[in-house]
Amino acid sequence: MELSTFKELFLILFIVMVVATNLWLFTSIKKSKSQSSFNILKKSADVLRDPFKKGNKDLEELSLLVKNIKNENNNEENL
């Protein structure tokens, strides 16, 4: 199976990144910095799960405010 140079480079970089991440986590646990490292890892995982969480929250709030304004306008028209 022949791989192009670009694919080989990408595969090597990916493997190096995975190994470096594992080494960083292992050394951070051993150096008692696990709490701060764990928080960084947790925040990263949260962002990966829902990268647009803050934007979605803002849009939901805006939608609720618009809905309330429309309801107020409808109530005023009915009076």
C-alpha positions as CSV (number, residue, x, y, z in Angstrom):
1,M,0.0,0.0,0.0
2,E,1.6,3.2,-1.2
3,L,1.0,6.4,0.7
4,S,1.7,9.8,-0.7
5,T,4.1,12.1,1.1
6,F,1.3,14.3,2.4
7,K,-0.5,11.3,3.8
8,E,2.6,10.0,5.5
9,L,3.4,13.4,7.0
10,F,-0.2,13.7,8.3
11,L,-0.1,10.2,9.8
12,I,3.3,10.9,11.5
13,L,2.1,14.2,12.9
14,F,-1.1,12.6,14.2
15,I,0.8,9.8,15.9
16,V,3.2,12.3,17.4
17,M,0.3,14.5,18.7
18,V,-1.4,11.5,20.3
19,V,1.9,10.3,22.0
20,A,2.7,13.9,23.2
21,T,-0.8,14.3,24.7
22,N,-0.5,11.0,26.5
23,L,2.9,11.9,27.8
24,W,1.7,15.4,28.9
25,L,-1.2,13.8,30.8
26,F,1.0,11.2,32.4
27,T,3.6,13.7,33.6
28,S,1.0,16.1,34.9
29,I,-0.5,13.4,37.0
30,K,2.9,12.4,38.4
31,K,3.9,16.0,39.2
32,S,0.7,16.7,41.3
33,K,-0.5,19.2,38.8
34,S,-3.4,16.9,37.9
35,Q,-6.1,19.3,39.2
36,S,-5.2,22.2,36.9
37,S,-4.4,19.8,34.0
38,F,-7.7,18.0,34.6
39,N,-9.6,21.3,34.5
40,I,-7.9,22.2,31.2
41,L,-8.7,18.8,29.8
42,K,-12.3,19.1,31.0
43,K,-12.8,22.5,29.4
44,S,-11.3,21.2,26.2
45,A,-13.7,18.2,26.2
46,D,-16.7,20.5,26.9
47,V,-15.7,22.7,23.9
48,L,-15.3,19.6,21.7
49,R,-18.7,18.3,22.7
50,D,-20.5,21.6,22.0
51,P,-18.3,24.2,20.3
52,F,-21.1,26.7,19.9
53,K,-22.5,26.4,23.4
54,K,-22.1,30.1,24.3
55,G,-23.5,31.2,21.0
56,N,-26.5,28.8,21.3
57,K,-27.2,30.1,24.8
58,D,-27.1,33.7,23.5
59,L,-29.5,32.8,20.6
60,E,-31.9,31.1,23.0
61,E,-31.9,34.1,25.3
62,L,-32.5,36.4,22.3
63,S,-35.3,34.2,21.1
64,L,-37.0,34.3,24.5
65,L,-36.7,38.1,24.6
66,V,-38.2,38.4,21.1
67,K,-41.0,36.1,22.1
68,N,-41.8,38.1,25.2
69,I,-41.9,41.3,23.2
70,K,-44.2,39.8,20.7
71,N,-46.5,38.6,23.5
72,E,-46.5,42.1,25.0
73,N,-47.4,43.6,21.6
74,N,-50.2,41.1,21.1
75,N,-51.6,41.8,24.6
76,E,-51.6,45.6,23.9
77,E,-53.4,45.1,20.6
78,N,-56.1,42.9,22.2
79,L,-56.8,45.6,24.8
